[in-house]
Amino acid sequence: MSKLKALLLHPDPKVRTQLRDMLAPVKEIAVLGEAVSSFEALEMLSFIPYDIFFMGTELPHGVSGMELAEHLSHGDDPPALIFLATEEDHAFAAFELGAADYLLWPAPPHRFARTIERLRPLLPRKKISSPVQPLRGHDILKEETVLLSLGDEEEESFINALRQAWDINRERPVEIEKLPINQDGRHILIPYTQIVYIEAYEDYSFVHTAQDRFLSSHRLKNLEIRLRPHRFCRVHRKYLVNLDMVTEIATMPGGNFMLRTAGRKKIELPVSRRRIGELKKILQL
């Protein structure tokens, strides 16, 4: 029997455990992973075509559940979203974004049963789809998908293998706060704290430190995802800046804005009008 593949996205491990326990008797749904942040969820979605996200409204690292929902709504075949919240504040916005349900947590069994009933119609029409684009990206990679027919035993083995692969307790690689740059056949590791800003250049990017400039094979939108939790902010379609290096936001003629950075060599970077609000919010201006 086909099953809906579910991801549990919530910063509280107790909530994720409660969800697993409540979903265990539901034969139509297979929990194939857990995540804490929007970035982890999108990374997992790029490998597994999840049908359902059970997700919190407040998530760490700067991207809330509501913002993630808005991003997913632009995908070809986004997962159904079940929001878990302690208040009703975001309920209207959640349903405006196409949420399948909005649960006040902890949810009583009879209310959770209604949620499951809302998901059952998804079973016959769900299909494997192309991975969703990276967060805040603009290009969607189109891929041809080959559908393979699996018997019940084969499907169960496949699901068990995925469950083990995305076990939240598995050992995770250590993330060092350095960006690898290939320079003349050598890999140079640049500490995030030494990066002043990054500039988009076609399908590449220039990484600027106080002293040097390095050409990187990373695209700016991918670096934005990687560096956003480390106090970097996209201030323009061409620029990603280290906020710890910013000393001033200057108002320019015509209602435009400019950033100035620290160091002996002052650098001025433009701020696009549509991003100034987000920047002021981050800096609490």
Backbone as CSV, one residue per row, in Angstrom:
resi,resn,N_x,N_y,N_z,CA_x,CA_y,CA_z,C_x,C_y,C_z
1,MET,0.846,-1.193,0.000,0.000,0.000,0.000,0.881,1.241,0.000
2,SER,0.545,2.225,-0.846,1.289,3.470,-0.871,1.082,4.236,0.427
3,LYS,2.146,4.883,0.879,2.070,5.659,2.113,2.497,7.088,1.849
4,LEU,1.926,7.995,2.635,2.341,9.380,2.584,3.610,9.541,3.409
5,LYS,4.615,10.171,2.829,5.899,10.339,3.509,5.865,11.649,4.281
6,ALA,6.142,11.580,5.594,6.010,12.749,6.461,7.340,13.160,7.064
7,LEU,7.516,14.477,7.206,8.667,15.052,7.901,8.148,15.796,9.127
8,LEU,8.801,15.581,10.269,8.446,16.282,11.501,9.408,17.451,11.674
9,LEU,8.906,18.669,11.548,9.740,19.864,11.580,9.353,20.716,12.788
10,HIS,10.136,20.594,13.855,9.835,21.346,15.080,11.092,21.416,15.933
11,PRO,11.368,22.571,16.578,12.584,22.688,17.387,12.544,21.931,18.712
12,ASP,11.345,21.556,19.176,11.210,20.872,20.463,11.200,19.359,20.260
13,PRO,12.209,18.628,20.757,12.234,17.173,20.570,11.050,16.457,21.224
14,LYS,10.506,17.032,22.288,9.351,16.418,22.947,8.132,16.431,22.022
15,VAL,7.965,17.537,21.301,6.840,17.622,20.354,7.020,16.608,19.232
16,ARG,8.245,16.460,18.746,8.488,15.494,17.674,8.226,14.067,18.165
17,THR,8.597,13.784,19.399,8.334,12.452,19.967,6.837,12.212,20.103
18,GLN,6.108,13.224,20.579,4.652,13.090,20.700,4.011,12.846,19.338
19,LEU,4.503,13.555,18.325,3.976,13.370,16.969,4.222,11.948,16.480
20,ARG,5.433,11.451,16.685,5.741,10.067,16.265,4.788,9.082,16.926
21,ASP,4.553,9.264,18.221,3.672,8.345,18.950,2.246,8.408,18.410
22,MET,1.774,9.612,18.075,0.401,9.751,17.588,0.250,9.259,16.155
23,LEU,1.358,9.320,15.380,1.292,8.869,13.991,1.575,7.375,13.841
24,ALA,2.135,6.758,14.869,2.506,5.339,14.780,1.342,4.432,14.364
25,PRO,0.119,4.624,14.888,-0.991,3.738,14.477,-1.555,4.040,13.093
26,VAL,-1.147,5.162,12.477,-1.703,5.561,11.190,-0.928,4.865,10.079
27,LYS,-1.507,3.825,9.507,-0.799,2.988,8.529,-0.551,3.709,7.208
28,GLU,-1.347,4.746,6.934,-1.199,5.435,5.652,-0.045,6.441,5.639
29,ILE,0.548,6.707,6.800,1.605,7.721,6.895,2.882,7.097,7.442
30,ALA,3.998,7.358,6.767,5.313,6.890,7.216,6.177,8.105,7.556
31,VAL,6.644,8.187,8.798,7.534,9.278,9.208,8.943,8.950,8.733
32,LEU,9.476,9.774,7.837,10.785,9.503,7.248,11.807,10.583,7.577
33,GLY,11.687,11.191,8.724,12.722,12.138,9.125,12.213,13.213,10.049
34,GLU,13.183,13.859,10.725,12.914,14.979,11.608,13.886,16.099,11.294
35,ALA,13.437,17.328,11.489,14.290,18.492,11.259,13.940,19.556,12.287
36,VAL,14.891,20.457,12.505,14.711,21.517,13.490,14.476,22.865,12.812
37,SER,15.160,23.116,11.702,15.077,24.417,11.032,14.556,24.282,9.603
38,SER,14.191,25.405,9.007,13.731,25.425,7.615,14.818,24.953,6.670
39,PHE,16.076,25.310,6.975,17.180,24.935,6.100,17.371,23.418,6.089
40,GLU,17.286,22.783,7.267,17.389,21.329,7.330,16.242,20.684,6.559
41,ALA,15.044,21.233,6.711,13.873,20.662,6.041,14.032,20.701,4.524
42,LEU,14.518,21.819,3.986,14.684,21.928,2.543,15.790,21.017,2.032
43,GLU,16.830,20.858,2.847,17.898,19.934,2.450,17.361,18.511,2.361
44,MET,16.554,18.102,3.337,15.987,16.760,3.321,14.975,16.598,2.190
45,LEU,14.231,17.673,1.903,13.239,17.615,0.827,13.905,17.454,-0.539
46,SER,15.158,17.909,-0.652,15.866,17.752,-1.914,16.239,16.302,-2.180
47,PHE,16.216,15.446,-1.132,16.542,14.033,-1.286,15.289,13.154,-1.257
48,ILE,14.315,13.542,-0.478,13.098,12.729,-0.316,11.880,13.573,-0.671
49,PRO,11.036,13.126,-1.599,9.843,13.891,-1.980,8.731,13.747,-0.929
50,TYR,8.863,14.480,0.155,7.881,14.382,1.237,6.500,14.822,0.768
51,ASP,5.486,14.142,1.292,4.104,14.492,1.003,3.523,15.432,2.050
52,ILE,4.043,15.349,3.299,3.482,16.114,4.418,4.607,16.683,5.267
53,PHE,4.433,17.925,5.700,5.253,18.517,6.748,4.352,18.757,7.957
54,PHE,4.689,18.154,9.096,4.096,18.551,10.371,5.076,19.559,10.961
55,MET,4.707,20.824,11.062,5.715,21.850,11.323,5.247,22.904,12.314
56,GLY,6.217,23.429,13.076,5.943,24.527,13.984,5.874,25.847,13.243
57,THR,5.268,26.844,13.859,5.202,28.176,13.248,6.481,28.959,13.525
58,GLU,7.102,28.712,14.683,8.340,29.405,15.045,9.504,28.426,14.936
59,LEU,10.463,28.725,14.064,11.615,27.871,13.826,12.893,28.691,14.001
60,PRO,14.008,28.056,14.369,15.252,28.798,14.602,15.965,29.189,13.311
61,HIS,17.032,29.963,13.461,17.950,30.369,12.381,17.321,31.343,11.393
62,GLY,16.331,32.115,11.833,15.901,33.261,11.037,14.814,33.053,10.013
63,VAL,14.387,31.807,9.781,13.313,31.571,8.801,12.181,30.829,9.505
64,SER,11.051,31.500,9.698,9.925,30.924,10.434,9.180,29.895,9.598
65,GLY,8.273,29.186,10.251,7.446,28.224,9.538,6.566,28.889,8.498
66,MET,6.081,30.104,8.799,5.238,30.816,7.839,6.045,31.221,6.607
67,GLU,7.284,31.665,6.820,8.133,32.045,5.688,8.481,30.830,4.835
68,LEU,8.727,29.700,5.504,9.006,28.472,4.762,7.788,28.065,3.935
69,ALA,6.598,28.183,4.519,5.370,27.823,3.802,5.192,28.676,2.554
70,GLU,5.485,29.968,2.679,5.377,30.850,1.514,6.363,30.433,0.427
71,HIS,7.581,30.060,0.833,8.584,29.613,-0.139,8.133,28.321,-0.822
72,LEU,7.632,27.362,-0.048,7.210,26.082,-0.613,6.034,26.242,-1.569
73,SER,5.224,27.254,-1.343,4.035,27.440,-2.192,4.399,27.738,-3.636
74,HIS,5.657,28.128,-3.886,6.086,28.427,-5.251,6.643,27.196,-5.965
75,GLY,6.719,26.050,-5.273,7.234,24.833,-5.881,6.205,24.165,-6.779
76,ASP,6.667,23.175,-7.553,5.775,22.469,-8.477,4.727,21.639,-7.745
77,ASP,5.144,20.917,-6.723,4.233,20.015,-6.005,4.584,20.046,-4.521
78,PRO,4.259,21.142,-3.824,4.666,21.294,-2.429,3.982,20.279,-1.525
79,PRO,4.627,19.925,-0.411,3.996,19.004,0.536,2.803,19.659,1.223
80,ALA,1.884,18.840,1.686,0.789,19.348,2.514,1.380,19.810,3.845
81,LEU,0.880,20.917,4.376,1.443,21.496,5.599,0.440,21.418,6.744
82,ILE,0.868,20.819,7.833,0.089,20.778,9.071,0.848,21.613,10.087
83,PHE,0.309,22.760,10.463,0.989,23.636,11.411,0.659,23.240,12.853
84,LEU,1.663,23.343,13.714,1.488,23.116,15.147,1.807,24.428,15.852
85,ALA,0.871,24.938,16.645,1.079,26.226,17.298,0.463,26.230,18.684
86,THR,0.942,27.129,19.519,0.378,27.265,20.867,-0.714,28.338,20.915
87,GLU,-0.769,29.183,19.876,-1.778,30.244,19.791,-2.423,30.227,18.408
88,GLU,-3.550,30.913,18.290,-4.267,30.972,17.019,-3.810,32.132,16.128
89,ASP,-2.791,32.866,16.564,-2.398,34.107,15.895,-2.151,33.953,14.399
90,HIS,-1.513,32.839,13.996,-1.105,32.678,12.600,-2.070,31.800,11.791
91,ALA,-3.208,31.443,12.370,-4.108,30.508,11.703,-4.600,31.043,10.355
92,PHE,-5.052,32.294,10.330,-5.576,32.851,9.075,-4.489,32.866,8.001
93,ALA,-3.280,33.339,8.376,-2.182,33.404,7.402,-1.806,32.006,6.917
94,ALA,-1.862,31.023,7.818,-1.509,29.648,7.439,-2.461,29.112,6.387
95,PHE,-3.762,29.319,6.587,-4.730,28.818,5.612,-4.671,29.611,4.306
96,GLU,-4.312,30.894,4.393,-4.109,31.682,3.176,-2.971,31.108,2.338
97,LEU,-1.989,30.491,3.014,-0.854,29.886,2.324,-1.145,28.451,1.879
98,GLY,-2.365,27.998,2.104,-2.764,26.674,1.639,-2.534,25.558,2.616
99,ALA,-2.405,25.868,3.906,-2.193,24.819,4.903,-3.351,23.829,4.905
100,ALA,-3.019,22.549,5.101,-4.057,21.518,5.184,-4.772,21.578,6.523
101,ASP,-4.030,22.015,7.570,-4.648,22.132,8.892,-3.750,22.971,9.797
102,TYR,-4.353,23.467,10.892,-3.652,24.290,11.873,-4.064,23.780,13.237
103,LEU,-3.127,23.137,13.933,-3.430,22.490,15.201,-2.883,23.290,16.373
104,LEU,-3.729,23.511,17.386,-3.228,24.057,18.644,-2.631,22.890,19.426
105,TRP,-1.360,23.035,19.761,-0.627,21.917,20.369,-0.409,22.157,21.866
106,PRO,-0.567,21.080,22.673,-0.863,19.694,22.286,-2.319,19.514,21.872
107,ALA,-2.493,18.687,20.833,-3.832,18.467,20.281,-4.459,17.231,20.916
108,PRO,-5.729,17.297,21.283,-6.404,16.109,21.805,-6.562,15.054,20.715
109,PRO,-6.682,13.786,21.081,-6.759,12.705,20.082,-7.857,12.890,19.049
110,HIS,-9.047,13.345,19.479,-10.147,13.475,18.512,-9.859,14.569,17.484
111,ARG,-9.142,15.637,17.917,-8.799,16.709,16.963,-7.704,16.254,15.997
112,PHE,-6.752,15.474,16.507,-5.689,14.949,15.649,-6.272,13.969,14.624
113,ALA,-7.293,13.212,15.039,-7.942,12.268,14.121,-8.589,13.009,12.948
114,ARG,-9.138,14.209,13.207,-9.724,15.002,12.121,-8.649,15.437,11.134
115,THR,-7.471,15.746,11.647,-6.355,16.123,10.768,-5.991,14.976,9.845
116,ILE,-5.916,13.780,10.403,-5.567,12.599,9.600,-6.618,12.360,8.527
117,GLU,-7.877,12.581,8.857,-8.937,12.401,7.867,-8.784,13.384,6.708
118,ARG,-8.312,14.585,7.006,-8.103,15.575,5.948,-6.970,15.165,5.011
119,LEU,-6.063,14.339,5.496,-4.918,13.931,4.689,-5.203,12.709,3.825
120,ARG,-6.173,11.915,4.181,-6.431,10.673,3.434,-6.705,10.897,1.946
121,PRO,-7.416,11.957,1.541,-7.640,12.166,0.098,-6.351,12.402,-0.696
122,LEU,-5.256,12.686,-0.020,-4.007,12.912,-0.743,-3.419,11.623,-1.295
123,LEU,-3.788,10.496,-0.730,-3.158,9.219,-1.092,-3.192,8.898,-2.578
124,PRO,-4.348,8.937,-3.254,-4.346,8.506,-4.663,-3.693,9.471,-5.631
125,ARG,-3.548,10.764,-5.259,-3.073,11.730,-6.249,-1.634,12.149,-6.036
126,LYS,-0.996,11.738,-4.937,0.380,12.157,-4.712,1.318,11.442,-5.647
127,LYS,2.358,12.162,-6.091,3.330,11.600,-7.015,4.720,12.057,-6.612
128,ILE,5.738,11.365,-7.141,7.105,11.797,-6.903,7.379,12.997,-7.789
129,SER,7.942,14.037,-7.224,8.160,15.256,-7.988,9.599,15.701,-7.891
130,SER,9.944,16.699,-8.691,11.289,17.253,-8.653,11.508,17.931,-7.317
131,PRO,12.759,17.954,-6.825,13.049,18.601,-5.550,12.696,20.077,-5.595
132,VAL,12.327,20.613,-4.410,12.015,22.026,-4.307,13.309,22.815,-4.342
133,GLN,13.280,24.023,-4.908,14.458,24.861,-5.046,15.013,25.243,-3.680
134,PRO,16.296,25.646,-3.581,16.843,26.141,-2.325,16.081,27.374,-1.872
135,LEU,16.127,27.636,-0.568,15.391,28.744,0.007,15.816,30.060,-0.616
136,ARG,14.821,30.875,-0.996,15.020,32.182,-1.617,15.655,32.085,-2.996
137,GLY,15.724,30.878,-3.560,16.273,30.752,-4.902,15.259,31.171,-5.934
138,HIS,15.699,31.302,-7.179,14.796,31.731,-8.252,14.713,30.708,-9.376
139,ASP,15.683,29.781,-9.420,15.700,28.819,-10.514,15.294,27.455,-10.000
140,ILE,14.347,26.816,-10.672,13.914,25.473,-10.291,14.514,24.480,-11.265
141,LEU,15.245,23.511,-10.718,15.894,22.520,-11.560,14.861,21.486,-11.988
142,LYS,14.634,21.376,-13.287,13.697,20.405,-13.813,14.419,19.087,-14.037
143,GLU,13.865,18.002,-13.495,14.476,16.696,-13.657,13.426,15.696,-14.103
144,GLU,13.825,14.802,-14.942,12.926,13.732,-15.353,12.868,12.695,-14.241
145,THR,11.672,12.262,-13.893,11.493,11.300,-12.813,11.064,9.958,-13.381
146,VAL,11.726,8.900,-12.941,11.371,7.549,-13.363,10.589,6.899,-12.232
147,LEU,9.378,6.472,-12.497,8.533,5.828,-11.496,8.738,4.322,-11.554
148,LEU,9.070,3.750,-10.392,9.289,2.314,-10.304,8.177,1.678,-9.489
149,SER,7.656,0.580,-9.965,6.610,-0.130,-9.250,7.244,-1.037,-8.198
150,LEU,6.837,-0.862,-6.928,7.371,-1.655,-5.832,6.255,-2.479,-5.206
151,GLY,6.567,-3.713,-4.870,5.623,-4.530,-4.127,5.575,-4.079,-2.686
152,ASP,4.629,-4.615,-1.907,4.481,-4.188,-0.511,5.756,-4.416,0.290
153,GLU,6.383,-5.607,0.114,7.592,-5.909,0.877,8.741,-5.004,0.451
154,GLU,8.884,-4.772,-0.864,9.953,-3.909,-1.356,9.763,-2.482,-0.876
155,GLU,8.500,-2.020,-0.910,8.228,-0.658,-0.460,8.532,-0.500,1.020
156,GLU,8.180,-1.503,1.829,8.447,-1.444,3.262,9.946,-1.409,3.526
157,SER,10.721,-2.198,2.768,12.178,-2.193,2.921,12.755,-0.835,2.543
158,PHE,12.215,-0.243,1.477,12.684,1.059,1.024,12.400,2.126,2.079
159,ILE,11.207,2.098,2.634,10.831,3.073,3.662,11.701,2.909,4.904
160,ASN,11.973,1.651,5.302,12.826,1.417,6.466,14.242,1.938,6.233
161,ALA,14.736,1.767,4.998,16.076,2.262,4.678,16.126,3.788,4.760
162,LEU,15.077,4.451,4.260,15.027,5.908,4.347,14.914,6.372,5.787
163,ARG,14.125,5.650,6.576,13.955,6.024,7.982,15.282,5.960,8.724
164,GLN,16.074,4.908,8.450,17.382,4.787,9.088,18.330,5.871,8.596
165,ALA,18.238,6.199,7.291,19.141,7.201,6.727,18.895,8.577,7.326
166,TRP,17.610,8.876,7.663,17.301,10.195,8.196,16.975,10.154,9.683
167,ASP,17.510,9.163,10.393,17.336,9.081,11.835,17.944,10.320,12.476
168,ILE,17.154,11.036,13.261,17.628,12.277,13.868,18.776,12.041,14.829
169,ASN,18.923,10.808,15.329,19.986,10.505,16.286,21.271,10.047,15.616
170,ARG,21.270,10.014,14.263,22.467,9.561,13.580,23.596,10.556,13.787
171,GLU,24.818,10.086,13.637,25.962,10.977,13.780,26.002,11.938,12.604
172,ARG,26.101,13.234,12.883,26.103,14.250,11.858,27.512,14.804,11.667
173,PRO,27.883,15.156,10.444,29.206,15.727,10.234,29.345,17.061,10.956
174,VAL,30.537,17.329,11.464,30.808,18.579,12.152,30.922,19.697,11.123
175,GLU,30.212,20.809,11.361,30.299,21.946,10.451,31.336,22.927,10.990
176,ILE,32.390,23.179,10.226,33.366,24.181,10.611,32.968,25.494,9.977
177,GLU,33.193,26.600,10.667,32.758,27.903,10.180,33.818,28.503,9.274
178,LYS,34.118,27.786,8.195,35.071,28.237,7.190,34.534,27.881,5.812
179,LEU,34.809,28.752,4.858,34.341,28.541,3.488,35.506,28.044,2.631
180,PRO,35.411,26.843,2.031,36.493,26.346,1.182,36.487,27.019,-0.193
181,ILE,37.643,27.506,-0.611,37.818,28.147,-1.912,38.939,27.441,-2.654
182,ASN,38.679,27.038,-3.904,39.717,26.407,-4.719,40.535,27.498,-5.403
183,GLN,41.806,27.597,-5.030,42.685,28.636,-5.563,43.932,27.992,-6.154
184,ASP,44.012,27.973,-7.492,45.171,27.406,-8.177,45.459,25.970,-7.736
185,GLY,44.397,25.178,-7.616,44.561,23.778,-7.248,44.680,23.533,-5.761
186,ARG,44.678,24.595,-4.961,44.750,24.449,-3.508,43.391,24.833,-2.910
187,HIS,43.020,24.175,-1.814,41.783,24.507,-1.117,42.117,25.424,0.055
188,ILE,41.676,26.656,-0.039,41.884,27.633,1.018,40.609,27.708,1.859
189,LEU,40.764,27.675,3.173,39.623,27.752,4.082,39.563,29.159,4.671
190,ILE,38.515,29.898,4.325,38.363,31.273,4.785,37.369,31.307,5.947
191,PRO,37.799,31.710,7.138,36.850,31.808,8.267,35.719,32.776,7.933
192,TYR,34.506,32.410,8.323,33.365,33.272,8.058,33.589,34.680,8.616
193,THR,34.279,34.767,9.763,34.478,36.060,10.416,35.375,36.990,9.605
194,GLN,36.146,36.450,8.655,37.034,37.279,7.846,36.391,37.740,6.533
195,ILE,35.211,37.209,6.229,34.518,37.600,5.002,33.783,38.918,5.245
196,VAL,34.060,39.915,4.414,33.374,41.202,4.526,32.059,41.155,3.758
197,TYR,32.120,40.754,2.495,30.902,40.589,1.711,31.184,39.646,0.544
198,ILE,30.121,39.185,-0.096,30.218,38.284,-1.239,29.419,38.896,-2.384
199,GLU,29.994,38.859,-3.553,29.409,39.510,-4.728,29.072,38.472,-5.800
200,ALA,27.861,38.513,-6.305,27.459,37.590,-7.365,28.194,37.934,-8.657
201,TYR,28.615,36.876,-9.367,29.285,37.067,-10.651,28.878,35.921,-11.571
202,GLU,27.870,36.179,-12.428,27.309,35.155,-13.307,26.908,33.934,-12.460
203,ASP,27.437,32.732,-12.785,27.108,31.549,-12.001,28.120,31.299,-10.884
204,TYR,28.959,32.287,-10.616,29.977,32.169,-9.585,29.788,33.306,-8.582
205,SER,30.792,33.514,-7.738,30.750,34.626,-6.801,32.166,35.016,-6.418
206,PHE,32.328,36.272,-6.042,33.584,36.762,-5.500,33.435,36.906,-3.994
207,VAL,34.353,36.288,-3.255,34.373,36.388,-1.796,35.407,37.446,-1.422
208,HIS,34.951,38.499,-0.770,35.836,39.618,-0.428,36.189,39.578,1.055
209,THR,37.468,39.585,1.363,37.939,39.799,2.727,38.519,41.210,2.789
210,ALA,39.068,41.595,3.938,39.634,42.937,4.072,40.842,43.130,3.160
211,GLN,41.526,42.019,2.822,42.768,42.118,2.058,42.668,41.570,0.643
212,ASP,41.830,40.556,0.426,41.858,39.832,-0.841,40.457,39.643,-1.407
213,ARG,40.439,39.150,-2.654,39.205,38.768,-3.328,39.429,37.400,-3.956
214,PHE,38.498,36.448,-3.698,38.637,35.086,-4.184,37.437,34.733,-5.053
215,LEU,37.689,34.087,-6.179,36.612,33.592,-7.031,36.147,32.247,-6.499
216,SER,34.847,32.120,-6.285,34.274,30.893,-5.733,33.310,30.271,-6.739
217,SER,33.240,28.950,-6.756,32.299,28.247,-7.631,30.894,28.210,-7.036
218,HIS,30.730,28.700,-5.801,29.419,28.726,-5.147,28.573,29.863,-5.706
219,ARG,27.300,29.600,-5.960,26.379,30.655,-6.371,25.928,31.419,-5.132
220,LEU,25.587,32.697,-5.325,25.267,33.555,-4.186,24.067,33.042,-3.401
221,LYS,23.060,32.524,-4.095,21.864,32.058,-3.377,22.181,30.850,-2.492
222,ASN,23.145,30.002,-2.910,23.542,28.868,-2.083,24.355,29.326,-0.875
223,LEU,25.197,30.332,-1.078,25.964,30.879,0.045,25.044,31.588,1.030
224,GLU,23.972,32.182,0.524,23.008,32.836,1.419,22.405,31.836,2.392
225,ILE,22.048,30.655,1.908,21.489,29.616,2.770,22.521,29.171,3.798
226,ARG,23.746,28.990,3.347,24.810,28.493,4.231,25.193,29.509,5.303
227,LEU,25.237,30.790,4.933,25.794,31.799,5.830,24.756,32.594,6.613
228,ARG,23.495,32.497,6.237,22.462,33.264,6.958,22.469,32.991,8.458
229,PRO,22.624,31.739,8.932,22.675,31.508,10.389,23.912,32.114,11.048
230,HIS,24.869,32.564,10.248,26.110,33.123,10.786,26.163,34.643,10.602
231,ARG,24.988,35.293,10.647,24.881,36.758,10.665,25.255,37.393,9.328
232,PHE,24.977,36.710,8.246,25.101,37.296,6.911,23.702,37.639,6.405
233,CYS,23.609,38.712,5.639,22.301,39.168,5.148,22.396,39.532,3.671
234,ARG,21.418,39.113,2.886,21.329,39.477,1.471,20.739,40.884,1.400
235,VAL,21.537,41.869,1.011,21.072,43.254,0.978,20.743,43.720,-0.439
236,HIS,21.084,42.891,-1.411,20.911,43.269,-2.820,20.971,41.982,-3.623
237,ARG,20.429,41.989,-4.832,20.489,40.765,-5.638,21.923,40.350,-5.922
238,LYS,22.871,41.291,-5.810,24.270,40.988,-6.106,25.149,40.852,-4.876
239,TYR,24.631,41.209,-3.678,25.521,41.287,-2.523,24.961,40.574,-1.288
240,LEU,25.851,39.833,-0.628,25.597,39.196,0.658,26.645,39.743,1.613
241,VAL,26.231,40.339,2.719,27.183,41.056,3.575,27.225,40.459,4.980
242,ASN,28.422,40.477,5.578,28.621,40.065,6.963,28.200,41.226,7.858
243,LEU,27.106,41.068,8.604,26.574,42.170,9.401,27.533,42.610,10.504
244,ASP,28.414,41.718,10.939,29.391,42.107,11.949,30.404,43.103,11.395
245,MET,30.496,43.214,10.068,31.429,44.140,9.432,30.789,45.488,9.095
246,VAL,29.487,45.612,9.299,28.778,46.841,8.930,28.894,47.864,10.057
247,THR,29.305,49.080,9.707,29.441,50.149,10.699,28.408,51.254,10.532
248,GLU,27.766,51.333,9.356,26.862,52.456,9.103,25.887,52.127,7.980
249,ILE,24.652,52.593,8.122,23.677,52.575,7.034,23.388,54.022,6.686
250,ALA,23.758,54.433,5.486,23.610,55.820,5.071,22.427,55.980,4.118
251,THR,21.668,57.055,4.300,20.571,57.386,3.389,21.127,58.188,2.223
252,MET,20.785,57.765,1.024,21.291,58.406,-0.183,20.160,59.170,-0.881
253,PRO,20.488,60.076,-1.810,19.440,60.797,-2.557,18.486,59.839,-3.272
254,GLY,17.223,60.224,-3.333,16.237,59.395,-4.009,15.665,58.294,-3.132
255,GLY,15.932,58.349,-1.823,15.398,57.339,-0.913,16.144,56.028,-0.940
256,ASN,17.357,56.020,-1.496,18.168,54.801,-1.520,19.018,54.710,-0.269
257,PHE,19.578,53.504,-0.037,20.388,53.265,1.149,21.719,52.639,0.746
258,MET,22.726,52.865,1.602,24.062,52.348,1.351,24.642,51.845,2.663
259,LEU,25.322,50.688,2.605,26.035,50.160,3.773,27.495,50.562,3.696
260,ARG,28.096,50.860,4.845,29.543,51.054,4.919,30.115,50.013,5.874
261,THR,31.257,49.440,5.497,31.858,48.368,6.287,33.080,48.857,7.043
262,ALA,33.508,48.071,8.018,34.660,48.406,8.847,35.953,48.153,8.087
263,GLY,37.070,48.564,8.700,38.380,48.312,8.103,39.014,49.566,7.568
264,ARG,40.326,49.482,7.293,41.047,50.635,6.759,40.482,51.058,5.408
265,LYS,40.049,50.090,4.623,39.458,50.371,3.322,37.940,50.312,3.450
266,LYS,37.313,51.481,3.516,35.858,51.542,3.651,35.197,51.062,2.362
267,ILE,34.204,50.203,2.492,33.493,49.672,1.323,32.029,50.075,1.430
268,GLU,31.464,50.576,0.363,30.063,50.954,0.327,29.297,49.981,-0.558
269,LEU,28.199,49.466,-0.045,27.378,48.508,-0.775,25.945,49.023,-0.838
270,PRO,25.299,48.955,-1.988,23.908,49.406,-2.081,22.963,48.416,-1.406
271,VAL,21.872,48.954,-0.889,20.808,48.128,-0.296,19.559,48.339,-1.147
272,SER,18.988,47.255,-1.663,17.785,47.388,-2.480,16.599,47.784,-1.604
273,ARG,15.646,48.494,-2.188,14.511,48.998,-1.410,13.682,47.868,-0.805
274,ARG,13.572,46.772,-1.520,12.724,45.688,-1.004,13.387,44.902,0.118
275,ARG,14.692,45.146,0.327,15.406,44.424,1.392,15.732,45.301,2.592
276,ILE,15.504,46.605,2.494,15.863,47.485,3.600,15.022,47.195,4.834
277,GLY,13.737,46.840,4.638,12.878,46.532,5.780,13.387,45.335,6.561
278,GLU,13.766,44.275,5.859,14.293,43.085,6.519,15.597,43.407,7.250
279,LEU,16.447,44.222,6.625,17.723,44.573,7.240,17.501,45.375,8.526
280,LYS,16.595,46.336,8.488,16.315,47.133,9.675,15.741,46.260,10.796
281,LYS,14.939,45.284,10.413,14.359,44.392,11.424,15.443,43.563,12.097
282,ILE,16.394,43.053,11.309,17.489,42.260,11.860,18.341,43.108,12.795
283,LEU,18.617,44.365,12.390,19.455,45.248,13.181,18.668,45.967,14.282
284,GLN,17.342,45.715,14.336,16.463,46.323,15.353,16.514,47.838,15.300
285,LEU,16.426,48.363,14.085,16.429,49.821,13.887,14.996,50.376,13.874
